[in-house]
Amino acid sequence: MARSEKNIQGIVMIVLVVLLVLAAGYIGFSKYTSWSESKQLGTFQQGAEYGYTQAIIQIAQQTALPSCQQVELRNGNQTVSVRAVECLTQAQQE
């Protein structure tokens, strides 16, 4: 009977070790996935901010002196015309 109890204890220990390894693997995979998604989101946000910055710079360059172009900005069915104030005051002085 002592031998049978040792076999049962050995099987229980093996099952517990396997469950521990599976739990650690699941937790590690979950943490890695969370970290990876966070990193991707940060990269996406940096790209979006860079795009916004470049768009504003391009609009400022087109509307500023000496070109003084009027730029139309569209958002869905709404359109807004943008022109630099310096160009308007220069046109009034001429």
Biopython code that builds the backbone (N, CA, C, O; Angstrom):
import numpy as np
from Bio.PDB.StructureBuilder import StructureBuilder

atoms = [
    (1, "MET", "N", (0.810, -1.174, 0.000)),
    (1, "MET", "CA", (0.000, 0.000, 0.000)),
    (1, "MET", "C", (0.873, 1.266, 0.000)),
    (1, "MET", "O", (0.483, 2.270, -0.597)),
    (2, "ALA", "N", (2.017, 1.244, 0.639)),
    (2, "ALA", "CA", (2.919, 2.386, 0.663)),
    (2, "ALA", "C", (3.402, 2.703, -0.742)),
    (2, "ALA", "O", (3.575, 3.864, -1.114)),
    (3, "ARG", "N", (3.612, 1.659, -1.500)),
    (3, "ARG", "CA", (4.056, 1.856, -2.884)),
    (3, "ARG", "C", (2.962, 2.547, -3.697)),
    (3, "ARG", "O", (3.271, 3.405, -4.524)),
    (4, "SER", "N", (1.720, 2.204, -3.490)),
    (4, "SER", "CA", (0.587, 2.789, -4.193)),
    (4, "SER", "C", (0.441, 4.271, -3.845)),
    (4, "SER", "O", (0.130, 5.087, -4.714)),
    (5, "GLU", "N", (0.663, 4.616, -2.587)),
    (5, "GLU", "CA", (0.576, 6.012, -2.175)),
    (5, "GLU", "C", (1.686, 6.838, -2.796)),
    (5, "GLU", "O", (1.458, 7.991, -3.162)),
    (6, "LYS", "N", (2.880, 6.282, -2.925)),
    (6, "LYS", "CA", (3.995, 6.993, -3.566)),
    (6, "LYS", "C", (3.690, 7.214, -5.039)),
    (6, "LYS", "O", (4.000, 8.280, -5.571)),
    (7, "ASN", "N", (3.096, 6.245, -5.706)),
    (7, "ASN", "CA", (2.726, 6.401, -7.114)),
    (7, "ASN", "C", (1.691, 7.517, -7.285)),
    (7, "ASN", "O", (1.777, 8.323, -8.211)),
    (8, "ILE", "N", (0.721, 7.549, -6.386)),
    (8, "ILE", "CA", (-0.308, 8.586, -6.451)),
    (8, "ILE", "C", (0.313, 9.952, -6.194)),
    (8, "ILE", "O", (-0.014, 10.918, -6.883)),
    (9, "GLN", "N", (1.205, 10.046, -5.211)),
    (9, "GLN", "CA", (1.879, 11.309, -4.929)),
    (9, "GLN", "C", (2.728, 11.743, -6.124)),
    (9, "GLN", "O", (2.765, 12.927, -6.459)),
    (10, "GLY", "N", (3.396, 10.811, -6.755)),
    (10, "GLY", "CA", (4.207, 11.125, -7.934)),
    (10, "GLY", "C", (3.342, 11.636, -9.078)),
    (10, "GLY", "O", (3.708, 12.600, -9.751)),
    (11, "ILE", "N", (2.211, 11.004, -9.301)),
    (11, "ILE", "CA", (1.303, 11.437, -10.367)),
    (11, "ILE", "C", (0.733, 12.818, -10.059)),
    (11, "ILE", "O", (0.630, 13.667, -10.944)),
    (12, "VAL", "N", (0.363, 13.036, -8.793)),
    (12, "VAL", "CA", (-0.163, 14.344, -8.390)),
    (12, "VAL", "C", (0.904, 15.416, -8.590)),
    (12, "VAL", "O", (0.600, 16.503, -9.081)),
    (13, "MET", "N", (2.136, 15.130, -8.220)),
    (13, "MET", "CA", (3.226, 16.100, -8.392)),
    (13, "MET", "C", (3.441, 16.411, -9.877)),
    (13, "MET", "O", (3.628, 17.569, -10.249)),
    (14, "ILE", "N", (3.415, 15.395, -10.709)),
    (14, "ILE", "CA", (3.594, 15.612, -12.153)),
    (14, "ILE", "C", (2.459, 16.474, -12.699)),
    (14, "ILE", "O", (2.698, 17.396, -13.479)),
    (15, "VAL", "N", (1.235, 16.179, -12.294)),
    (15, "VAL", "CA", (0.084, 16.966, -12.752)),
    (15, "VAL", "C", (0.215, 18.414, -12.283)),
    (15, "VAL", "O", (-0.049, 19.335, -13.057)),
    (16, "LEU", "N", (0.614, 18.628, -11.045)),
    (16, "LEU", "CA", (0.776, 19.990, -10.528)),
    (16, "LEU", "C", (1.879, 20.750, -11.261)),
    (16, "LEU", "O", (1.721, 21.932, -11.565)),
    (17, "VAL", "N", (2.986, 20.081, -11.544)),
    (17, "VAL", "CA", (4.079, 20.721, -12.286)),
    (17, "VAL", "C", (3.617, 21.090, -13.690)),
    (17, "VAL", "O", (3.910, 22.185, -14.170)),
    (18, "VAL", "N", (2.895, 20.185, -14.356)),
    (18, "VAL", "CA", (2.386, 20.468, -15.701)),
    (18, "VAL", "C", (1.425, 21.653, -15.652)),
    (18, "VAL", "O", (1.501, 22.539, -16.503)),
    (19, "LEU", "N", (0.526, 21.684, -14.674)),
    (19, "LEU", "CA", (-0.403, 22.813, -14.539)),
    (19, "LEU", "C", (0.329, 24.121, -14.258)),
    (19, "LEU", "O", (-0.053, 25.174, -14.770)),
    (20, "LEU", "N", (1.378, 24.051, -13.446)),
    (20, "LEU", "CA", (2.170, 25.248, -13.162)),
    (20, "LEU", "C", (2.849, 25.768, -14.426)),
    (20, "LEU", "O", (2.856, 26.973, -14.680)),
    (21, "VAL", "N", (3.415, 24.867, -15.213)),
    (21, "VAL", "CA", (4.069, 25.262, -16.466)),
    (21, "VAL", "C", (3.054, 25.861, -17.425)),
    (21, "VAL", "O", (3.333, 26.874, -18.066)),
    (22, "LEU", "N", (1.883, 25.252, -17.532)),
    (22, "LEU", "CA", (0.840, 25.781, -18.413)),
    (22, "LEU", "C", (0.369, 27.160, -17.952)),
    (22, "LEU", "O", (0.180, 28.057, -18.774)),
    (23, "ALA", "N", (0.180, 27.331, -16.650)),
    (23, "ALA", "CA", (-0.243, 28.630, -16.121)),
    (23, "ALA", "C", (0.817, 29.693, -16.379)),
    (23, "ALA", "O", (0.487, 30.806, -16.787)),
    (24, "ALA", "N", (2.074, 29.369, -16.147)),
    (24, "ALA", "CA", (3.169, 30.320, -16.393)),
    (24, "ALA", "C", (3.252, 30.667, -17.877)),
    (24, "ALA", "O", (3.470, 31.826, -18.229)),
    (25, "GLY", "N", (3.081, 29.682, -18.740)),
    (25, "GLY", "CA", (3.096, 29.936, -20.180)),
    (25, "GLY", "C", (1.952, 30.838, -20.611)),
    (25, "GLY", "O", (2.137, 31.743, -21.425)),
    (26, "TYR", "N", (0.769, 30.588, -20.062)),
    (26, "TYR", "CA", (-0.395, 31.419, -20.398)),
    (26, "TYR", "C", (-0.191, 32.853, -19.933)),
    (26, "TYR", "O", (-0.463, 33.793, -20.680)),
    (27, "ILE", "N", (0.284, 33.027, -18.708)),
    (27, "ILE", "CA", (0.523, 34.376, -18.183)),
    (27, "ILE", "C", (1.601, 35.087, -18.994)),
    (27, "ILE", "O", (1.455, 36.265, -19.318)),
    (28, "GLY", "N", (2.677, 34.385, -19.322)),
    (28, "GLY", "CA", (3.747, 34.981, -20.126)),
    (28, "GLY", "C", (3.259, 35.390, -21.506)),
    (28, "GLY", "O", (3.587, 36.476, -21.985)),
    (29, "PHE", "N", (2.481, 34.533, -22.146)),
    (29, "PHE", "CA", (1.945, 34.849, -23.470)),
    (29, "PHE", "C", (1.001, 36.036, -23.399)),
    (29, "PHE", "O", (1.021, 36.897, -24.277)),
    (30, "SER", "N", (0.174, 36.090, -22.362)),
    (30, "SER", "CA", (-0.758, 37.201, -22.191)),
    (30, "SER", "C", (-0.017, 38.522, -22.001)),
    (30, "SER", "O", (-0.381, 39.533, -22.602)),
    (31, "LYS", "N", (1.013, 38.514, -21.174)),
    (31, "LYS", "CA", (1.805, 39.731, -20.950)),
    (31, "LYS", "C", (2.530, 40.164, -22.227)),
    (31, "LYS", "O", (2.582, 41.356, -22.531)),
    (32, "TYR", "N", (3.085, 39.214, -22.973)),
    (32, "TYR", "CA", (3.777, 39.541, -24.214)),
    (32, "TYR", "C", (2.808, 40.134, -25.227)),
    (32, "TYR", "O", (3.143, 41.103, -25.908)),
    (33, "THR", "N", (1.610, 39.564, -25.336)),
    (33, "THR", "CA", (0.620, 40.079, -26.276)),
    (33, "THR", "C", (0.220, 41.498, -25.906)),
    (33, "THR", "O", (0.103, 42.360, -26.778)),
    (34, "SER", "N", (0.012, 41.744, -24.627)),
    (34, "SER", "CA", (-0.346, 43.083, -24.156)),
    (34, "SER", "C", (0.776, 44.080, -24.458)),
    (34, "SER", "O", (0.509, 45.189, -24.922)),
    (35, "TRP", "N", (2.011, 43.699, -24.200)),
    (35, "TRP", "CA", (3.155, 44.567, -24.475)),
    (35, "TRP", "C", (3.276, 44.851, -25.969)),
    (35, "TRP", "O", (3.532, 45.987, -26.368)),
    (36, "SER", "N", (3.095, 43.828, -26.789)),
    (36, "SER", "CA", (3.205, 43.979, -28.236)),
    (36, "SER", "C", (2.136, 44.925, -28.777)),
    (36, "SER", "O", (2.431, 45.780, -29.613)),
    (37, "GLU", "N", (0.905, 44.779, -28.311)),
    (37, "GLU", "CA", (-0.170, 45.663, -28.755)),
    (37, "GLU", "C", (0.078, 47.099, -28.315)),
    (37, "GLU", "O", (-0.192, 48.036, -29.067)),
    (38, "SER", "N", (0.589, 47.275, -27.109)),
    (38, "SER", "CA", (0.900, 48.611, -26.614)),
    (38, "SER", "C", (1.989, 49.261, -27.465)),
    (38, "SER", "O", (1.910, 50.449, -27.778)),
    (39, "LYS", "N", (2.984, 48.499, -27.832)),
    (39, "LYS", "CA", (4.071, 49.020, -28.668)),
    (39, "LYS", "C", (3.549, 49.405, -30.051)),
    (39, "LYS", "O", (3.929, 50.448, -30.584)),
    (40, "GLN", "N", (2.687, 48.579, -30.636)),
    (40, "GLN", "CA", (2.115, 48.879, -31.947)),
    (40, "GLN", "C", (1.248, 50.129, -31.895)),
    (40, "GLN", "O", (1.283, 50.944, -32.817)),
    (41, "LEU", "N", (0.476, 50.288, -30.833)),
    (41, "LEU", "CA", (-0.364, 51.466, -30.681)),
    (41, "LEU", "C", (0.492, 52.725, -30.572)),
    (41, "LEU", "O", (0.164, 53.754, -31.162)),
    (42, "GLY", "N", (1.584, 52.643, -29.823)),
    (42, "GLY", "CA", (2.495, 53.784, -29.711)),
    (42, "GLY", "C", (3.090, 54.169, -31.051)),
    (42, "GLY", "O", (3.202, 55.354, -31.363)),
    (43, "THR", "N", (3.472, 53.183, -31.846)),
    (43, "THR", "CA", (4.023, 53.443, -33.175)),
    (43, "THR", "C", (2.971, 54.083, -34.072)),
    (43, "THR", "O", (3.274, 55.015, -34.816)),
    (44, "PHE", "N", (1.741, 53.590, -34.006)),
    (44, "PHE", "CA", (0.647, 54.156, -34.796)),
    (44, "PHE", "C", (0.404, 55.605, -34.407)),
    (44, "PHE", "O", (0.223, 56.455, -35.279)),
    (45, "GLN", "N", (0.397, 55.900, -33.117)),
    (45, "GLN", "CA", (0.163, 57.266, -32.655)),
    (45, "GLN", "C", (1.277, 58.206, -33.103)),
    (45, "GLN", "O", (1.010, 59.347, -33.480)),
    (46, "GLN", "N", (2.509, 57.742, -33.067)),
    (46, "GLN", "CA", (3.630, 58.568, -33.530)),
    (46, "GLN", "C", (3.492, 58.866, -35.017)),
    (46, "GLN", "O", (3.755, 59.986, -35.454)),
    (47, "GLY", "N", (3.084, 57.874, -35.791)),
    (47, "GLY", "CA", (2.893, 58.073, -37.227)),
    (47, "GLY", "C", (1.780, 59.057, -37.513)),
    (47, "GLY", "O", (1.904, 59.901, -38.401)),
    (48, "ALA", "N", (0.691, 58.954, -36.765)),
    (48, "ALA", "CA", (-0.429, 59.875, -36.954)),
    (48, "ALA", "C", (-0.012, 61.303, -36.611)),
    (48, "ALA", "O", (-0.329, 62.236, -37.350)),
    (49, "GLU", "N", (0.690, 61.478, -35.508)),
    (49, "GLU", "CA", (1.158, 62.812, -35.117)),
    (49, "GLU", "C", (2.113, 63.383, -36.162)),
    (49, "GLU", "O", (2.046, 64.573, -36.468)),
    (50, "TYR", "N", (2.989, 62.566, -36.708)),
    (50, "TYR", "CA", (3.904, 63.025, -37.754)),
    (50, "TYR", "C", (3.118, 63.465, -38.979)),
    (50, "TYR", "O", (3.430, 64.491, -39.584)),
    (51, "GLY", "N", (2.102, 62.695, -39.347)),
    (51, "GLY", "CA", (1.277, 63.054, -40.505)),
    (51, "GLY", "C", (0.547, 64.365, -40.297)),
    (51, "GLY", "O", (0.488, 65.194, -41.205)),
    (52, "TYR", "N", (-0.013, 64.563, -39.103)),
    (52, "TYR", "CA", (-0.701, 65.816, -38.806)),
    (52, "TYR", "C", (0.265, 66.987, -38.882)),
    (52, "TYR", "O", (-0.054, 68.034, -39.445)),
    (53, "THR", "N", (1.443, 66.800, -38.313)),
    (53, "THR", "CA", (2.450, 67.864, -38.326)),
    (53, "THR", "C", (2.852, 68.220, -39.754)),
    (53, "THR", "O", (2.953, 69.398, -40.098)),
    (54, "GLN", "N", (3.080, 67.216, -40.575)),
    (54, "GLN", "CA", (3.475, 67.466, -41.965)),
    (54, "GLN", "C", (2.360, 68.170, -42.745)),
    (54, "GLN", "O", (2.638, 69.033, -43.578)),
    (55, "ALA", "N", (1.106, 67.808, -42.482)),
    (55, "ALA", "CA", (-0.020, 68.452, -43.162)),
    (55, "ALA", "C", (-0.098, 69.929, -42.787)),
    (55, "ALA", "O", (-0.322, 70.779, -43.649)),
    (56, "ILE", "N", (0.087, 70.233, -41.506)),
    (56, "ILE", "CA", (0.036, 71.629, -41.060)),
    (56, "ILE", "C", (1.193, 72.427, -41.657)),
    (56, "ILE", "O", (1.010, 73.565, -42.088)),
    (57, "ILE", "N", (2.373, 71.833, -41.681)),
    (57, "ILE", "CA", (3.533, 72.513, -42.276)),
    (57, "ILE", "C", (3.283, 72.796, -43.751)),
    (57, "ILE", "O", (3.597, 73.884, -44.235)),
    (58, "GLN", "N", (2.725, 71.832, -44.462)),
    (58, "GLN", "CA", (2.458, 72.012, -45.895)),
    (58, "GLN", "C", (1.427, 73.116, -46.118)),
    (58, "GLN", "O", (1.584, 73.932, -47.026)),
    (59, "ILE", "N", (0.385, 73.149, -45.307)),
    (59, "ILE", "CA", (-0.625, 74.206, -45.436)),
    (59, "ILE", "C", (0.004, 75.565, -45.148)),
    (59, "ILE", "O", (-0.238, 76.529, -45.875)),
    (60, "ALA", "N", (0.810, 75.644, -44.095)),
    (60, "ALA", "CA", (1.464, 76.911, -43.740)),
    (60, "ALA", "C", (2.384, 77.383, -44.859)),
    (60, "ALA", "O", (2.433, 78.579, -45.148)),
    (61, "GLN", "N", (3.108, 76.477, -45.489)),
    (61, "GLN", "CA", (4.009, 76.859, -46.576)),
    (61, "GLN", "C", (3.244, 77.345, -47.801)),
    (61, "GLN", "O", (3.673, 78.286, -48.467)),
    (62, "GLN", "N", (2.126, 76.716, -48.098)),
    (62, "GLN", "CA", (1.349, 77.112, -49.273)),
    (62, "GLN", "C", (0.645, 78.452, -49.071)),
    (62, "GLN", "O", (0.503, 79.220, -50.023)),
    (63, "THR", "N", (0.208, 78.740, -47.863)),
    (63, "THR", "CA", (-0.549, 79.966, -47.634)),
    (63, "THR", "C", (0.323, 81.156, -47.281)),
    (63, "THR", "O", (-0.143, 82.293, -47.355)),
    (64, "ALA", "N", (1.576, 80.933, -46.900)),
    (64, "ALA", "CA", (2.442, 82.023, -46.440)),
    (64, "ALA", "C", (3.000, 82.820, -47.613)),
    (64, "ALA", "O", (2.926, 82.418, -48.774)),
    (65, "LEU", "N", (3.563, 83.973, -47.250)),
    (65, "LEU", "CA", (4.265, 84.793, -48.238)),
    (65, "LEU", "C", (5.424, 84.012, -48.814)),
    (65, "LEU", "O", (5.986, 83.230, -48.048)),
    (66, "PRO", "N", (5.843, 84.111, -50.006)),
    (66, "PRO", "CA", (5.346, 84.982, -51.071)),
    (66, "PRO", "C", (4.256, 84.330, -51.942)),
    (66, "PRO", "O", (3.649, 85.016, -52.765)),
    (67, "SER", "N", (4.002, 83.049, -51.782)),
    (67, "SER", "CA", (3.051, 82.389, -52.688)),
    (67, "SER", "C", (1.605, 82.817, -52.425)),
    (67, "SER", "O", (0.842, 82.999, -53.373)),
    (68, "CYS", "N", (1.220, 82.980, -51.174)),
    (68, "CYS", "CA", (-0.111, 83.436, -50.785)),
    (68, "CYS", "C", (-1.239, 82.648, -51.462)),
    (68, "CYS", "O", (-2.227, 83.236, -51.903)),
    (69, "GLN", "N", (-1.098, 81.355, -51.543)),
    (69, "GLN", "CA", (-2.143, 80.533, -52.145)),
    (69, "GLN", "C", (-3.292, 80.332, -51.157)),
    (69, "GLN", "O", (-3.097, 80.275, -49.943)),
    (70, "GLN", "N", (-4.475, 80.229, -51.713)),
    (70, "GLN", "CA", (-5.636, 79.877, -50.898)),
    (70, "GLN", "C", (-5.748, 78.356, -50.918)),
    (70, "GLN", "O", (-5.707, 77.739, -51.982)),
    (71, "VAL", "N", (-5.887, 77.761, -49.745)),
    (71, "VAL", "CA", (-5.950, 76.308, -49.625)),
    (71, "VAL", "C", (-7.333, 75.915, -49.137)),
    (71, "VAL", "O", (-7.839, 76.473, -48.163)),
    (72, "GLU", "N", (-7.938, 74.957, -49.814)),
    (72, "GLU", "CA", (-9.245, 74.458, -49.385)),
    (72, "GLU", "C", (-9.051, 73.172, -48.594)),
    (72, "GLU", "O", (-8.388, 72.237, -49.044)),
    (73, "LEU", "N", (-9.642, 73.149, -47.409)),
    (73, "LEU", "CA", (-9.596, 71.973, -46.554)),
    (73, "LEU", "C", (-10.980, 71.353, -46.534)),
    (73, "LEU", "O", (-11.974, 72.046, -46.312)),
    (74, "ARG", "N", (-11.047, 70.041, -46.766)),
    (74, "ARG", "CA", (-12.337, 69.357, -46.820)),
    (74, "ARG", "C", (-12.428, 68.301, -45.727)),
    (74, "ARG", "O", (-11.476, 67.566, -45.461)),
    (75, "ASN", "N", (-13.592, 68.247, -45.107)),
    (75, "ASN", "CA", (-13.892, 67.217, -44.123)),
    (75, "ASN", "C", (-15.309, 66.735, -44.415)),
    (75, "ASN", "O", (-16.289, 67.361, -44.012)),
    (76, "GLY", "N", (-15.397, 65.621, -45.117)),
    (76, "GLY", "CA", (-16.710, 65.126, -45.514)),
    (76, "GLY", "C", (-17.339, 66.085, -46.502)),
    (76, "GLY", "O", (-16.780, 66.320, -47.573)),
    (77, "ASN", "N", (-18.496, 66.647, -46.162)),
    (77, "ASN", "CA", (-19.163, 67.592, -47.063)),
    (77, "ASN", "C", (-18.903, 69.044, -46.673)),
    (77, "ASN", "O", (-19.521, 69.949, -47.232)),
    (78, "GLN", "N", (-18.006, 69.280, -45.730)),
    (78, "GLN", "CA", (-17.682, 70.628, -45.280)),
    (78, "GLN", "C", (-16.353, 71.071, -45.895)),
    (78, "GLN", "O", (-15.376, 70.322, -45.872)),
    (79, "THR", "N", (-16.316, 72.290, -46.443)),
    (79, "THR", "CA", (-15.109, 72.835, -47.052)),
    (79, "THR", "C", (-14.796, 74.179, -46.401)),
    (79, "THR", "O", (-15.685, 75.008, -46.206)),
    (80, "VAL", "N", (-13.517, 74.383, -46.066)),
    (80, "VAL", "CA", (-13.062, 75.636, -45.470)),
    (80, "VAL", "C", (-11.891, 76.142, -46.291)),
    (80, "VAL", "O", (-10.977, 75.381, -46.608)),
    (81, "SER", "N", (-11.913, 77.435, -46.640)),
    (81, "SER", "CA", (-10.806, 78.043, -47.370)),
    (81, "SER", "C", (-9.875, 78.720, -46.377)),
    (81, "SER", "O", (-10.326, 79.429, -45.477)),
    (82, "VAL", "N", (-8.570, 78.497, -46.542)),
    (82, "VAL", "CA", (-7.579, 79.049, -45.626)),
    (82, "VAL", "C", (-6.640, 79.952, -46.423)),
    (82, "VAL", "O", (-6.160, 79.594, -47.499)),
    (83, "ARG", "N", (-6.395, 81.139, -45.855)),
    (83, "ARG", "CA", (-5.456, 82.077, -46.462)),
    (83, "ARG", "C", (-4.731, 82.783, -45.330)),
    (83, "ARG", "O", (-5.333, 83.064, -44.293)),
    (84, "ALA", "N", (-3.460, 83.069, -45.508)),
    (84, "ALA", "CA", (-2.663, 83.727, -44.468)),
    (84, "ALA", "C", (-3.110, 85.170, -44.284)),
    (84, "ALA", "O", (-3.409, 85.861, -45.258)),
    (85, "VAL", "N", (-3.156, 85.617, -43.052)),
    (85, "VAL", "CA", (-3.563, 86.987, -42.743)),
    (85, "VAL", "C", (-2.583, 87.979, -43.358)),
    (85, "VAL", "O", (-2.991, 89.045, -43.821)),
    (86, "GLU", "N", (-1.308, 87.644, -43.369)),
    (86, "GLU", "CA", (-0.308, 88.545, -43.956)),
    (86, "GLU", "C", (-0.611, 88.821, -45.419)),
    (86, "GLU", "O", (-0.394, 89.934, -45.897)),
    (87, "CYS", "N", (-1.103, 87.835, -46.123)),
    (87, "CYS", "CA", (-1.421, 88.013, -47.537)),
    (87, "CYS", "C", (-2.630, 88.929, -47.703)),
    (87, "CYS", "O", (-2.677, 89.728, -48.638)),
    (88, "LEU", "N", (-3.598, 88.821, -46.811)),
    (88, "LEU", "CA", (-4.777, 89.697, -46.881)),
    (88, "LEU", "C", (-4.395, 91.147, -46.597)),
    (88, "LEU", "O", (-4.856, 92.051, -47.294)),
    (89, "THR", "N", (-3.556, 91.386, -45.580)),
    (89, "THR", "CA", (-3.144, 92.755, -45.262)),
    (89, "THR", "C", (-2.263, 93.329, -46.360)),
    (89, "THR", "O", (-2.316, 94.527, -46.638)),
    (90, "GLN", "N", (-1.449, 92.475, -46.989)),
    (90, "GLN", "CA", (-0.591, 92.930, -48.094)),
    (90, "GLN", "C", (-1.444, 93.319, -49.291)),
    (90, "GLN", "O", (-1.137, 94.302, -49.966)),
    (91, "ALA", "N", (-2.507, 92.572, -49.571)),
    (91, "ALA", "CA", (-3.382, 92.872, -50.690)),
    (91, "ALA", "C", (-4.138, 94.167, -50.445)),
    (91, "ALA", "O", (-4.385, 94.912, -51.392)),
    (92, "GLN", "N", (-4.512, 94.459, -49.206)),
    (92, "GLN", "CA", (-5.220, 95.691, -48.901)),
    (92, "GLN", "C", (-4.314, 96.895, -49.002)),
    (92, "GLN", "O", (-4.790, 97.985, -49.319)),
    (93, "GLN", "N", (-3.018, 96.744, -48.743)),
    (93, "GLN", "CA", (-2.074, 97.862, -48.787)),
    (93, "GLN", "C", (-1.714, 98.210, -50.223)),
    (93, "GLN", "O", (-1.295, 99.332, -50.505)),
    (94, "GLU", "N", (-1.873, 97.275, -51.110)),
    (94, "GLU", "CA", (-1.474, 97.526, -52.510)),
    (94, "GLU", "C", (-2.497, 98.275, -53.275)),
    (94, "GLU", "O", (-2.300, 98.556, -54.457)),
]
sb = StructureBuilder()
sb.init_structure("model")
sb.init_model(0)
sb.init_chain("A")
sb.init_seg("    ")
for serial, (resi, resn, name, xyz) in enumerate(atoms, 1):
    if name == "N":
        sb.init_residue(resn, " ", resi, " ")
    sb.init_atom(name, np.array(xyz, "f"), 0.0, 1.0, " ", f" {name:<3s}", serial, name[0])
structure = sb.get_structure()
